[in-house]
Amino acid sequence: MEVLYNSTRSKGKPIKASEAILKGLSDDGGLFVPDSIPALDKSLKELSEMTYGQVAYEVMKLYLSDFTEDELKSCIAKAYDEKFDTEEIAPMVKAGGAYYLELFHGPTIAFKDMALSILPHLLTTSAKKNHVENEIVILTATSGDTGKAALAGFADVEGTRIVVFYPKNGVSPIQEKQMVTQKGRNTYVVGIHGNFDDAQTGVKQIFGDKELAAYMNEKGFQFSSANSINIGRLVPQIVYYVYSYVKLLKEERISEGEKINVVVPTGNFGNILAAFYAKQMGLPIDKLICASNENKVLFDFFRTGTYDRNREFVLTSSPSMDILISSNLERLIYRIAGNDPDQNKELMAALVSGGVYTITEEMKVQLQDFYGNYADEAQTAQTIHDLYDNTGYVIDTHTAVAACVYRKYQEETGDCKQTIIASTASPYKFTRSVMNAIDSKYDAMGDFELADELARISGVCVPRAIEEIKKAPVLHDRVCEKSEMKQVVMDFLGI
Ligand SMILES: *Cc1c(COP(=O)(O)O)cnc(C)c1O
């Protein structure tokens, strides 16, 4: 059955998956959603005999129904290869009574790699299918992590170029080093004098520049974006929930049909939404446990039904979850509004104008699959400390937020179903916070020295991604003013 995509904000003509991937965002500002969520068409038993790539095909083919078998299999093969440091792609570790699903074995040691290693291939395939002959130019503003994952994904992908802008003095030294050492003929990394918002605003202006778009088209280029609302990033994230469930089944840790809980450290609501889609497809998931840090907008939303971004923005040790507007939540709102674009649009307009909206009681009862809670900074550190003390397993700060919330959930409910915790970053990505949580004596050590110490105490080798940037030469040193961003892009394209 063909799945088509609608905007969450208006009833137009539904479009094919490849068109939705190419467009990213709908013209009316809405997000694309499948017109119905497909059911798994292989049994869990059959899936349990498959590799990660094979499961990826069985899940993704249901959503990307205008891709041919060859097209999709080729995208999957190019994405999940030796770029990952384990053949399993997403292995699981049991520690402290839960299964940690390690989504950080890709090139940048964080979970964005799971989707960003396949998005470039989905995008170029979509371009071909729709007879787009222009080269695709990805333009991204980053506060650190997404930029590097996008660079790694798009590097040397035929038919694409990527330009990443970052705030020159607004990312960590390791994040900057990761980006400016990026290889690839088609990559370009530029620091700007300004903060992340300036970079973001500049990129939005370039995207909105109709004159520039026409000129680019004349020269054989068009812009696209790699941000997390693209359906081409959401769909690949459903795969690992299916894969991890059937793996527990294969290892006889659960029986067929047994319900499990899933805990997800959440920011933009993309990862947990993928778990929700997996559940709708028939995967036996009971509760979707949404874990926030001190920016606990989602916790308040699940408790009260009011989403309110009017609050202080807190910088935490889990920066990838420091978000006050969880963009992907819109897809859930649309669904609980009975797939009604008008009602959704009204709520989203309220969010833009006043920063707040409240859902109806009728909508609220449909959120029973979800449980929300949060962890403050001290609790997050304590969780890392205690898990290490009790088991020797070391988790990063984002994962620790999830582990802490899981403990709160268990204390509140006594629910002891088998549980998977999405582990979204390697502890080597946030070494300083992690090591300080384990013991304050590490405070005085340098960053790379700390990584060696982490290897010693955890017994997990320093990942390639960290080893490489130690010695890698700087390949990008351009810095520009906010006002020069458009010119910088044109220079890079040679137009
Ligand atoms: C992006 C990110 C998250 C949040 O994921 P969302 O899909 O935005 O909810 C959590 N942890 C890490 C390490 C991330 O990079």
Residues whose N, C-alpha, C, O or C-beta is under 5 A from the ligand:
A	BS01	LIG	A110 P265 T266 G267 N268 F269 G270 N271 S320 H398 T424 A425
